[in-house]
Amino acid sequence: MSIYTFNPHSKTFYRPIDAALRWCNLIRYEAQIVQATWSRPEELASLFPQWPCLHAAIEKIYDAVRNGELTYGCLGISVPRGSYVEPPQLTIRHSDLRHWMQVYYPDQKPSFLFKSGRDAHENVRLGTFLALQADRDTLLRELDTQQRHLQDILEDLRAIGLERDDLKVMVKAHGQLSERSEITYQNIIGALVNLLLDHSPAGKPLSVFKNQAAIVDAVIARHQDVPGLSKRTLDEKFAAANRSLKKRK
């Protein structure tokens, strides 16, 4: 059960002068101010020059009443907006004054209208507290899920980075053949082509291929979908292999 701390300076309704002096924290001078003879708000500036806040505050209240911003009444009874009320009988309900202050002066929290932070905390309903706690727990769970998801992404990125580095090393190490390796491969290719086109000591062909073009056509026919085995590439590689082999003989 919430604990309500009664504020002795609060009322159910206020005259503009009552609200103004409380707004300015002049409650200790209430009797002096209320008993002063004045008929217009501007006269307060000359009656109490030591408290310029008082004149400013009551002007703000009357201005709000005139412009329909602040609901008012007559001796504590609300009246329709625009109704004429004699100034001495003009009153403003506590709840209406508090609402007006929240809307137009949110930075102002006079104690006669607003409870202290401690009192406000004590008056938070259990249902509101539980709802806020549930929202907090939901947000914490969502945050935990997002953090785990982020961690998975970071792990994937690290793995991709390692694979990329490994590929770079492999390409650097094996991306280009050394001159000696290139010559070896060319000699092997040249020797195989010559073998396929050569004849036995008895004069019989060692294969069914009559020339290099026939070999190229056969390779393409059997391996047409293999990258690097186009006619142009094979012709170039076979020609380079033959030249390399002839140099070594």
Kinemage of the C-alpha trace (Angstrom):
@kinemage 1
@onewidth
@group {chain A} dominant
@subgroup {mainchain}
@vectorlist {calphas} color= white
{ca met a 1} P 0.000 0.000 0.000
{ca ser a 2} L 1.439 3.383 -1.024
{ca ile a 3} L 2.268 6.033 1.556
{ca tyr a 4} L 0.978 9.540 0.849
{ca thr a 5} L 2.783 12.445 2.515
{ca phe a 6} L 0.346 15.307 3.076
{ca asn a 7} L 1.594 18.721 1.968
{ca pro a 8} L 0.108 21.387 4.265
{ca his a 9} L 0.542 24.051 1.581
{ca ser a 10} L -1.589 22.191 -0.986
{ca lys a 11} L -5.291 22.938 -1.446
{ca thr a 12} L -8.171 21.558 -3.458
{ca phe a 13} L -8.323 24.848 -5.349
{ca tyr a 14} L -6.452 28.170 -5.321
{ca arg a 15} L -7.055 31.793 -6.044
{ca pro a 16} L -4.470 33.116 -8.530
{ca ile a 17} L -2.630 34.949 -5.723
{ca asp a 18} L -2.557 31.761 -3.628
{ca ala a 19} L -1.036 29.800 -6.514
{ca ala a 20} L 1.428 32.561 -7.431
{ca leu a 21} L 2.921 32.952 -3.938
{ca arg a 22} L 3.276 29.180 -3.595
{ca trp a 23} L 4.857 28.978 -7.026
{ca cys a 24} L 7.408 31.566 -5.879
{ca asn a 25} L 7.992 29.734 -2.574
{ca leu a 26} L 6.670 32.705 -0.566
{ca ile a 27} L 4.317 30.698 1.646
{ca arg a 28} L 5.886 32.166 4.798
{ca tyr a 29} L 4.695 35.613 3.652
{ca glu a 30} L 1.224 34.424 2.662
{ca ala a 31} L -0.640 36.496 5.255
{ca gln a 32} L 1.242 39.685 4.322
{ca ile a 33} L 0.673 39.187 0.599
{ca val a 34} L -2.989 38.136 0.803
{ca gln a 35} L -3.936 41.004 3.110
{ca ala a 36} L -2.394 43.626 0.810
{ca thr a 37} L -4.880 45.914 -0.949
{ca trp a 38} L -4.623 45.445 -4.689
{ca ser a 39} L -7.097 45.092 -7.520
{ca arg a 40} L -4.879 44.418 -10.517
{ca pro a 41} L -1.928 42.000 -10.864
{ca glu a 42} L 0.421 44.736 -12.047
{ca glu a 43} L -0.004 46.537 -8.700
{ca leu a 44} L 1.875 43.695 -7.008
{ca ala a 45} L 5.104 44.898 -8.630
{ca ser a 46} L 4.914 48.168 -6.706
{ca leu a 47} L 3.558 46.642 -3.510
{ca phe a 48} L 6.228 43.935 -3.330
{ca pro a 49} L 9.191 45.049 -5.478
{ca gln a 50} L 11.425 42.693 -3.511
{ca trp a 51} L 9.587 39.723 -5.061
{ca pro a 52} L 9.455 40.260 -8.850
{ca cys a 53} L 8.655 36.549 -9.238
{ca leu a 54} L 5.258 37.115 -7.591
{ca his a 55} L 4.096 39.624 -10.174
{ca ala a 56} L 5.446 37.489 -13.045
{ca ala a 57} L 3.779 34.334 -11.748
{ca ile a 58} L 0.318 35.823 -11.300
{ca glu a 59} L 0.531 37.460 -14.734
{ca lys a 60} L 1.259 34.035 -16.260
{ca ile a 61} L -1.739 32.520 -14.482
{ca tyr a 62} L -4.172 35.257 -15.571
{ca asp a 63} L -2.820 35.121 -19.112
{ca ala a 64} L -3.398 31.366 -19.227
{ca val a 65} L -6.990 31.859 -18.007
{ca arg a 66} L -7.682 34.585 -20.594
{ca asn a 67} L -6.326 32.452 -23.453
{ca gly a 68} L -8.153 29.267 -22.539
{ca glu a 69} L -5.006 27.382 -21.526
{ca leu a 70} L -6.006 26.990 -17.886
{ca thr a 71} L -9.394 25.710 -16.702
{ca tyr a 72} L -10.861 27.904 -13.961
{ca gly a 73} L -13.919 28.147 -11.739
{ca cys a 74} L -15.857 30.229 -9.276
{ca leu a 75} L -15.176 29.547 -5.613
{ca gly a 76} L -13.918 26.071 -6.398
{ca ile a 77} L -16.681 25.138 -8.890
{ca ser a 78} L -15.533 24.772 -12.498
{ca val a 79} L -17.292 26.955 -15.076
{ca pro a 80} L -17.377 26.752 -18.897
{ca arg a 81} L -14.526 28.461 -20.687
{ca gly a 82} L -15.281 32.046 -21.503
{ca ser a 83} L -17.581 32.479 -18.494
{ca tyr a 84} L -17.076 35.723 -16.606
{ca val a 85} L -16.053 35.353 -12.973
{ca glu a 86} L -15.380 38.240 -10.590
{ca pro a 87} L -11.593 38.361 -9.944
{ca pro a 88} L -11.928 37.867 -6.135
{ca gln a 89} L -14.016 34.728 -6.782
{ca leu a 90} L -11.794 33.258 -9.510
{ca thr a 91} L -10.306 29.908 -8.508
{ca ile a 92} L -8.257 27.127 -10.123
{ca arg a 93} L -8.454 23.471 -9.105
{ca his a 94} L -5.265 21.779 -7.907
{ca ser a 95} L -5.390 19.121 -10.661
{ca asp a 96} L -5.988 21.704 -13.424
{ca leu a 97} L -3.120 23.890 -12.196
{ca arg a 98} L -0.809 20.875 -12.025
{ca his a 99} L -1.728 19.799 -15.574
{ca trp a 100} L -1.191 23.323 -16.917
{ca met a 101} L 2.205 23.499 -15.213
{ca gln a 102} L 3.245 20.132 -16.705
{ca val a 103} L 2.306 21.249 -20.222
{ca tyr a 104} L 3.523 24.854 -20.297
{ca tyr a 105} L 6.262 24.878 -17.640
{ca pro a 106} L 7.622 21.302 -17.545
{ca asp a 107} L 10.883 22.487 -15.998
{ca gln a 108} L 9.015 23.909 -12.987
{ca lys a 109} L 8.082 21.521 -10.177
{ca pro a 110} L 6.762 23.587 -7.239
{ca ser a 111} L 6.378 21.405 -4.167
{ca phe a 112} L 2.755 22.371 -3.496
{ca leu a 113} L 1.770 20.747 -6.828
{ca phe a 114} L 4.321 17.983 -7.200
{ca lys a 115} L 5.421 15.408 -4.680
{ca ser a 116} L 9.086 14.806 -4.067
{ca gly a 117} L 10.879 12.126 -6.061
{ca arg a 118} L 10.757 9.829 -3.034
{ca asp a 119} L 6.994 10.186 -2.655
{ca ala a 120} L 6.456 9.615 -6.366
{ca his a 121} L 8.535 6.463 -6.196
{ca glu a 122} L 6.528 5.182 -3.231
{ca asn a 123} L 3.276 5.750 -5.111
{ca val a 124} L 4.186 3.738 -8.197
{ca arg a 125} L 1.581 1.032 -8.501
{ca leu a 126} L 2.626 -2.583 -8.281
{ca gly a 127} L 1.135 -3.342 -11.708
{ca thr a 128} L 3.141 -0.533 -13.325
{ca phe a 129} L 6.303 -1.763 -11.620
{ca leu a 130} L 5.749 -5.344 -12.784
{ca ala a 131} L 5.004 -4.208 -16.350
{ca leu a 132} L 8.196 -2.149 -16.453
{ca gln a 133} L 10.159 -5.053 -15.004
{ca ala a 134} L 8.744 -7.411 -17.668
{ca asp a 135} L 9.685 -4.943 -20.412
{ca arg a 136} L 13.191 -4.696 -18.992
{ca asp a 137} L 13.569 -8.483 -18.860
{ca thr a 138} L 12.370 -8.787 -22.467
{ca leu a 139} L 14.872 -6.164 -23.603
{ca leu a 140} L 17.670 -7.905 -21.724
{ca arg a 141} L 16.829 -11.218 -23.416
{ca glu a 142} L 16.758 -9.553 -26.836
{ca leu a 143} L 20.090 -7.883 -26.076
{ca asp a 144} L 21.600 -11.231 -25.078
{ca thr a 145} L 20.346 -12.838 -28.311
{ca gln a 146} L 21.747 -10.009 -30.414
{ca gln a 147} L 25.099 -10.228 -28.620
{ca arg a 148} L 25.316 -13.972 -29.329
{ca his a 149} L 24.380 -13.361 -32.949
{ca leu a 150} L 27.048 -10.686 -33.201
{ca gln a 151} L 29.596 -13.077 -31.702
{ca asp a 152} L 28.729 -15.698 -34.342
{ca ile a 153} L 29.181 -13.116 -37.086
{ca leu a 154} L 32.558 -12.098 -35.672
{ca glu a 155} L 33.653 -15.746 -35.568
{ca asp a 156} L 32.592 -16.185 -39.206
{ca leu a 157} L 34.470 -13.054 -40.203
{ca arg a 158} L 37.584 -14.240 -38.407
{ca ala a 159} L 37.323 -17.620 -40.170
{ca ile a 160} L 36.917 -15.911 -43.536
{ca gly a 161} L 39.919 -13.735 -42.776
{ca leu a 162} L 42.055 -16.800 -41.958
{ca glu a 163} L 40.947 -18.581 -45.140
{ca arg a 164} L 41.742 -15.503 -47.184
{ca asp a 165} L 45.207 -15.273 -45.643
{ca asp a 166} L 45.814 -18.991 -46.279
{ca leu a 167} L 44.774 -18.582 -49.914
{ca lys a 168} L 47.098 -15.620 -50.318
{ca val a 169} L 50.007 -17.662 -48.981
{ca met a 170} L 49.141 -20.589 -51.253
{ca val a 171} L 48.850 -18.386 -54.329
{ca lys a 172} L 52.103 -16.685 -53.490
{ca ala a 173} L 53.837 -20.040 -53.077
{ca his a 174} L 52.279 -21.883 -56.025
{ca gly a 175} L 50.714 -19.257 -58.219
{ca gln a 176} L 53.644 -19.115 -60.636
{ca leu a 177} L 55.813 -21.976 -61.864
{ca ser a 178} L 59.522 -21.610 -61.682
{ca glu a 179} L 61.390 -21.538 -64.992
{ca arg a 180} L 62.772 -25.012 -64.361
{ca ser a 181} L 59.314 -26.439 -63.635
{ca glu a 182} L 57.900 -24.818 -66.762
{ca ile a 183} L 60.622 -26.380 -68.919
{ca thr a 184} L 60.033 -29.793 -67.322
{ca tyr a 185} L 56.313 -29.689 -68.069
{ca gln a 186} L 56.916 -28.563 -71.615
{ca asn a 187} L 59.425 -31.394 -72.206
{ca ile a 188} L 56.960 -33.966 -70.862
{ca ile a 189} L 54.198 -32.678 -73.136
{ca gly a 190} L 56.545 -32.584 -76.151
{ca ala a 191} L 57.797 -36.114 -75.501
{ca leu a 192} L 54.249 -37.473 -75.269
{ca val a 193} L 53.159 -35.735 -78.500
{ca asn a 194} L 56.220 -37.059 -80.357
{ca leu a 195} L 55.620 -40.550 -78.952
{ca leu a 196} L 52.034 -40.571 -80.188
{ca leu a 197} L 53.139 -39.461 -83.664
{ca asp a 198} L 56.240 -41.684 -83.928
{ca his a 199} L 56.689 -45.119 -85.551
{ca ser a 200} L 58.173 -48.398 -84.350
{ca pro a 201} L 61.539 -49.656 -85.746
{ca ala a 202} L 59.435 -51.800 -88.068
{ca gly a 203} L 57.743 -48.671 -89.433
{ca lys a 204} L 54.349 -49.137 -87.777
{ca pro a 205} L 52.589 -46.087 -86.197
{ca leu a 206} L 52.677 -46.126 -82.416
{ca ser a 207} L 49.160 -44.653 -82.249
{ca val a 208} L 46.126 -43.940 -84.395
{ca phe a 209} L 46.964 -40.233 -84.519
{ca lys a 210} L 48.445 -39.079 -87.788
{ca asn a 211} L 49.344 -35.555 -86.701
{ca gln a 212} L 49.162 -33.046 -83.839
{ca ala a 213} L 45.813 -31.656 -85.015
{ca ala a 214} L 44.251 -35.105 -84.610
{ca ile a 215} L 45.526 -35.250 -81.034
{ca val a 216} L 44.031 -31.816 -80.294
{ca asp a 217} L 40.670 -32.823 -81.775
{ca ala a 218} L 40.597 -36.031 -79.734
{ca val a 219} L 41.402 -34.219 -76.476
{ca ile a 220} L 38.684 -31.610 -77.110
{ca ala a 221} L 36.131 -34.283 -78.018
{ca arg a 222} L 36.711 -36.152 -74.764
{ca his a 223} L 37.285 -33.171 -72.436
{ca gln a 224} L 35.368 -30.274 -73.976
{ca asp a 225} L 34.061 -29.031 -70.584
{ca val a 226} L 37.443 -28.954 -68.864
{ca pro a 227} L 38.851 -25.419 -68.419
{ca gly a 228} L 42.145 -24.796 -70.236
{ca leu a 229} L 41.666 -27.519 -72.874
{ca ser a 230} L 40.505 -25.317 -75.739
{ca lys a 231} L 41.961 -25.762 -79.242
{ca arg a 232} L 43.846 -22.510 -79.065
{ca thr a 233} L 45.410 -23.327 -75.677
{ca leu a 234} L 46.380 -26.858 -76.736
{ca asp a 235} L 47.943 -25.625 -79.986
{ca glu a 236} L 49.974 -23.032 -78.087
{ca lys a 237} L 51.101 -25.484 -75.376
{ca phe a 238} L 52.007 -28.236 -77.872
{ca ala a 239} L 53.965 -25.764 -80.025
{ca ala a 240} L 55.863 -24.461 -76.965
{ca ala a 241} L 56.526 -28.062 -75.850
{ca asn a 242} L 57.923 -29.026 -79.257
{ca arg a 243} L 60.218 -26.019 -79.280
{ca ser a 244} L 61.452 -26.754 -75.757
{ca leu a 245} L 62.141 -30.420 -76.596
{ca lys a 246} L 64.013 -29.555 -79.809
{ca lys a 247} L 66.290 -27.191 -77.869
{ca arg a 248} L 67.286 -30.002 -75.536
{ca lys a 249} L 68.088 -32.550 -78.295
